[in-house]
Amino acid sequence: MKIVEISGLIEEGMWNYGDELGEPIFAGPRITELASVEKNGFSAHRIEFSILTGTYLETGAHLLKNVKTIDCIDPKDLFLPASIIKLDKPPESHITKHELIRSGVKVKKGDCLIIFTGWYRMWNRKNFVLDCPHFDSDCMDWIVSKKVKILASDTPCYDDIQDPVDSKTLPQLRKLYLNGAMALAPVVNGDKIRQARAKIIILPLKVKSLSASPARAVVIYR
């Protein structure tokens, strides 16, 4: 059995939406040491971060009213079959329906669909957010038609964040949420996964009434 972690490391100085988009509420994490074994006989830290930090699981409550929050997710929806599609996309490019179809990967109802574009290799590099590949409208229509439970991608934005309209209205992400799915992003380590079908386990923090939470996620296959 192979186990591949697809969640990225959270650390001070990492990429974050706040710095790139000029939104202080999404600033990067701050980690403060409160006690150390040497000084206090035990170790303790305080962490301050946006719920959109590192690899995170997000529900439709991010954009919609009266949608379940992270703490209300049924645990069975965090242990799912996964379909995995690998592409090779340049910066600022559209992910298209035809590319997903040409992959030959069968996407089944109830899957977590994981799409790797290779962009995870840019983690913590300049413009990781602003220059990332993103989904076009036809592509998202195709994805939601498959009735997946979660769409995971190695891109930090599902919409064209450089488009002045899309960056405000997030039409592709909204479409995903209106169809009852969740998002897991950005994921990493696509090069370590060798199969197109697998299992995924996603473990977000269980905090009351949040629309999203950092999560650890692993892909398992034989």
C-alpha positions in Angstrom: 0.0 0.0 0.0 1.2 3.5 -1.0 0.4 6.6 1.1 1.1 10.0 -0.4 0.5 13.2 1.6 -0.9 15.9 -0.6 -1.1 18.7 1.9 1.6 21.4 2.1 3.6 22.6 5.0 2.4 25.5 7.1 5.2 27.8 8.3 5.9 31.5 8.8 6.8 33.3 5.6 4.9 31.0 3.4 2.7 32.0 0.4 -0.6 33.5 1.4 -3.6 35.2 -0.3 -3.2 38.3 1.8 0.2 39.4 0.5 -0.6 38.6 -3.2 -4.1 40.0 -3.3 -3.7 42.9 -0.8 -6.3 41.4 1.6 -4.9 41.6 5.2 -7.5 39.3 6.5 -5.9 36.5 4.6 -2.4 37.2 5.8 0.2 34.5 6.4 0.5 32.5 9.6 2.3 33.8 12.7 3.8 31.2 15.1 4.8 32.4 18.5 6.8 30.3 21.0 5.2 30.5 24.5 7.4 28.0 26.3 10.3 25.8 25.6 11.6 22.6 27.1 14.9 24.3 27.9 13.3 27.3 29.7 10.0 25.9 31.0 10.2 22.1 31.0 7.6 21.9 28.2 7.0 23.2 24.7 4.0 25.4 23.7 3.2 27.7 20.8 0.4 29.9 19.7 -0.6 29.9 16.0 -2.5 32.7 14.3 -3.7 32.1 10.8 -6.4 32.6 8.2 -8.7 29.6 7.7 -7.4 29.7 4.1 -3.9 28.7 5.0 -1.8 26.0 3.3 -3.9 23.1 2.0 -7.4 23.7 3.2 -10.9 22.1 2.9 -13.6 24.6 2.1 -17.4 24.3 2.0 -19.9 26.3 0.2 -20.4 28.4 3.3 -17.5 30.5 2.0 -19.8 32.1 -0.6 -23.3 30.9 0.2 -25.8 31.2 3.1 -27.4 28.3 4.8 -24.7 25.8 3.8 -23.0 23.4 6.1 -19.8 24.4 7.8 -16.7 22.4 8.4 -17.8 21.1 11.8 -21.0 19.7 10.2 -19.3 17.6 7.5 -20.2 13.9 7.9 -17.0 12.0 8.5 -17.9 9.6 5.6 -17.5 12.5 3.2 -13.8 12.9 4.3 -13.0 9.3 3.3 -13.7 9.0 -0.4 -12.7 7.3 -3.6 -10.6 9.6 -5.8 -10.1 10.1 -9.5 -6.7 11.7 -10.3 -6.0 13.6 -13.5 -2.5 15.0 -14.3 -1.9 17.8 -16.7 1.0 20.1 -17.5 -0.2 23.7 -17.5 1.7 26.9 -17.9 1.1 30.0 -15.8 -2.2 31.9 -16.2 -3.7 29.2 -18.4 -7.2 27.8 -18.5 -7.9 24.2 -17.5 -10.4 23.0 -20.1 -13.0 20.2 -20.3 -11.3 18.7 -23.3 -8.1 18.2 -21.4 -9.9 16.4 -18.6 -11.7 14.2 -21.1 -8.5 13.5 -23.1 -6.9 12.2 -19.9 -9.0 9.1 -20.2 -9.6 9.1 -16.4 -13.1 7.9 -15.4 -14.6 10.3 -12.9 -17.4 8.7 -10.8 -20.3 10.1 -8.9 -19.2 10.8 -5.3 -15.5 11.0 -6.1 -13.0 13.4 -4.9 -11.6 14.6 -8.2 -8.0 15.6 -7.9 -6.4 17.7 -10.7 -2.7 18.2 -10.8 -1.4 20.8 -13.2 2.2 20.8 -12.0 1.6 24.2 -10.3 2.3 22.8 -6.8 6.0 23.0 -7.8 5.6 26.8 -7.5 4.6 26.5 -3.8 6.1 29.5 -1.9 7.5 31.0 -5.1 6.6 34.5 -6.3 3.0 34.9 -7.8 1.9 31.4 -6.7 -1.6 32.9 -6.4 -1.7 35.5 -9.1 -0.2 33.4 -11.9 -1.9 30.0 -11.2 -3.8 28.0 -13.9 -7.6 28.1 -13.4 -10.8 26.5 -14.6 -12.8 27.8 -17.5 -16.6 27.8 -17.4 -17.1 24.7 -19.6 -14.6 22.8 -17.6 -16.4 23.5 -14.3 -19.7 22.7 -15.9 -18.3 19.3 -16.9 -16.9 18.7 -13.4 -20.2 19.5 -11.6 -22.0 17.2 -14.1 -20.0 14.3 -12.7 -21.5 15.0 -9.3 -18.2 14.9 -7.4 -18.2 15.5 -3.7 -14.9 17.4 -3.6 -12.8 19.1 -6.3 -9.1 19.2 -5.3 -6.5 21.0 -7.3 -2.9 22.1 -6.9 -3.9 25.6 -7.9 -4.8 28.1 -5.1 -7.5 29.7 -7.2 -10.2 28.0 -9.3 -11.2 31.3 -11.0 -9.1 33.7 -13.0 -7.8 35.8 -10.2 -6.4 38.4 -12.6 -9.8 39.1 -14.2 -11.3 42.1 -12.4 -14.8 40.5 -12.5 -14.0 36.9 -11.8 -11.7 37.9 -8.9 -14.7 39.5 -7.2 -17.5 37.1 -8.1 -15.6 33.8 -8.2 -18.1 32.3 -10.7 -16.4 28.9 -11.1 -16.0 28.3 -7.4 -19.6 29.5 -6.8 -20.8 27.1 -9.4 -19.0 24.2 -7.6 -20.6 25.2 -4.3 -24.1 25.7 -5.8 -23.9 22.1 -6.9 -23.1 20.9 -3.3 -19.4 20.1 -3.7 -16.5 21.2 -1.6 -13.0 22.3 -2.5 -9.6 21.1 -1.3 -6.7 23.3 -2.4 -3.9 23.7 -3.1 -2.6 20.2 -2.9 0.9 19.0 -3.6 3.1 16.0 -4.6 1.3 15.0 -7.8 4.6 13.5 -9.0 4.5 10.9 -6.2 1.1 9.4 -7.2 1.2 6.6 -9.8 -2.4 5.7 -10.3 -5.6 7.4 -11.6 -7.9 5.7 -9.0 -7.2 5.8 -5.3 -8.7 6.6 -1.9 -8.3 9.9 -0.1 -8.6 10.9 3.5 -9.0 14.5 4.5 -8.8 15.7 8.1 -9.7 19.4 8.7 -9.8 21.0 12.1 -13.3 20.6 13.6 -14.0 24.2 14.6 -17.6 25.5 15.0 -19.2 27.5 12.2 -16.1 27.9 10.0 -16.4 27.8 6.2 -13.0 26.3 5.8 -10.0 24.9 7.7 -6.4 23.9 7.1 -6.4 20.1 6.6 -4.0 17.2 6.2 -4.9 14.9 3.3 -3.4 11.7 2.1 -4.0 9.6 -1.1 -3.8 5.8 -0.6 -3.5 3.2 -3.4 -2.0 -0.2 -4.0 
